[in-house]
Amino acid sequence: MIDELREELSLFNLLRQVFLKEPTREFIEDISKVDLPPEADDEISYGLKLMLDAVRRNSHRLGEWTEELAIEYARLFVGPKNPPAIPYASFYLSESRSLMTDETIDVRKRYLDAGMAVKELYSIPDDHIGIELEFIYDLTRRMIELFEKGEREEASRLFEIRGDFIRGHMALWVPFFVEKVIEASGDDFYKGASYILKGCI
């Protein structure tokens, strides 16, 4: 089980960095060192292949491509207005398509109940996809530490919290967000990350 959690930790580490802010050159260089897993017929493997192929295709122009990815990130998720893939759960879960709704407050409560303080509190709404992935990453990291110490009861509690958050919250909106990214993005980097996200959720 710990090996599976470590694999998940790597994926959530990648995803939280992709979706929270535009990529840095160092982050792209780190991705270029990743080995593709053996061929598998699933969304995670397909997404990894798309991302890695995009990185390798642009390896001779990393500086320029990193700037292009930053522009694409802003176009997809930030705006200036009407970005095609709004990265907030409340937009998909509220009837009014509003941001900062009861859904946002509920997510904050879940973070606090699980003992996670959000670093970007009040600068980015808690239900931003990057922060939700940070939460899943943090829970997974803590679960591994607890299992390694033999503290199975607390690890199991966090496992339940994580499963409930993914099934009872993220699974309700992330597939719609992913569809919008795949439809709107002109770059395989973000399309690939979206397939990985869909496979993880």
Stockholm file with secondary structure:
# STOCKHOLM 1.0

chainA/1-201         MIDELREELSLFNLLRQVFLKEPTREFIEDISKVDLPPEADDEISYGLKLMLDAVRRNSHRLGEWTEELAIEYARLFVGPKNPPAIPYASFYLSESRSLMTDETIDVRKRYLDAGMAVKELYSIPDDHIGIELEFIYDLTRRMIELFEKGEREEASRLFEIRGDFIRGHMALWVPFFVEKVIEASGDDFYKGASYILKGCI
#=GR chainA/1-201 SS CHHHHHHHHHHHHHHHHHHHSCCCHHHHHHHHTCCCCSCCSSHHHHHHHHHHHHHHHTGGGHHHHHHHHHHHHIIIIICSSCCSSCCBHHHHHSTTCCSSSHHHHHHHHHHHHTTCCCTTTTTSCTTBHHHHHHHHHHHHHHHHHHHHHTCHHHHHHHHHHHHHHIIIIIHHHHHHHHHHHHHHCCSHHHHHHHHHHHHHC
#=GC SS_cons         CHHHHHHHHHHHHHHHHHHHSCCCHHHHHHHHTCCCCSCCSSHHHHHHHHHHHHHHHTGGGHHHHHHHHHHHHIIIIICSSCCSSCCBHHHHHSTTCCSSSHHHHHHHHHHHHTTCCCTTTTTSCTTBHHHHHHHHHHHHHHHHHHHHHTCHHHHHHHHHHHHHHIIIIIHHHHHHHHHHHHHHCCSHHHHHHHHHHHHHC
//
